[in-house]
Amino acid sequence: WEVPFVHLVSYAEDAGHAPSRAAGVVVAVGVGGSAGRILSARCADAVGVQAVFAVLIFVTALVDVVLPWVIEYASALYVYGFVVGTTAG
């Protein structure tokens, strides 16, 4: 499951981002993961595990599909990292 994160930095560098900016995406994934664990647990308690899991998988797939079109924008790259961290972390 964590394999895409391994290649995320080099993918961002290939898109023209500086190495420090590309590595910052991993930080965004980590921050999103911390927030996502708390949020998803509270939501799962409120509406049910299956519904929350379905939404998280859908959102993860959605941002993965959009990434190739927004990879050139630094802000979108960080948003991607945070969202993926929140939903898949």
N, C-alpha and C positions, 0 to 999 in steps of 0.2 A: 504494500500500500504506500510506503514511503518513497518508493523508487522515483517518482516524478520530481521530488524535492532535490534529489541528487543532481539532476540535470538542469534545474531551474537557473542556477547562477550562470552556467556556461551558455544557456539559451538566451539569457538577458544580455550577456556580453556579446554574443553573436549578433544581437539586434542593435548593438552600438552603445550600450550602457557601460559606464566605467565599472571596473571591478568592485569598488566599494559600494556603489549604488546597487549593483547586481547582488552582492552579498547581503545588502540590507533587506532584500526580499525574504531571505531566510529568517531574519529577525521578525519581520511582519508575520510570517507563518507561525512563529513561536508565540508571539503576542496574541494572535488570533486564536491559536490553539488553547491558550490559557483561558481566554474569555469564552471560547466556544464550549469548553467542558462545563463551565458553570451555567451558561445560558441553556445549553441543550439538556442538561440534567433538570433544571427547573421547568423547562417546557415539557419534557417527557413526563414529569410528575403531574403536570397540569392537563395535558391532552393525550398522553399515551406515547409509548416508545415507538410503535410502528409508524405513527403519523409523523413524528419528529424525524425519525430515520429516513423516511421517504422524502421529506422536504430537504434534509441535509444532502442526500445523494443527488437530488435534482439540482440543487443550487451548485454543488460541486461540479456536476456535469456541465451546467450552463456556463460557469466561468471558464472551465477548461475549453469549451468550444469557442468562446469569445476571445481568449488570450491571443491567438495569432494575429488578430486584427488590432489589438491595442498594446502589444508588447513594446512598441516604440515610445510610448508615453510613460514617463517615470511614475507619475501619480497613479496611473492605471496599473502599473506593475506592483506597486505597494498595496493598492486595493485588492488586487488579485491575491497577493500573498496573505493578506489579512483574512479575506473571505475563505480561501482554501484552508487556512489554519483554523478558522472558526468552524467550518463545516466538516472538514475531514481530519482535523487534528484532534 
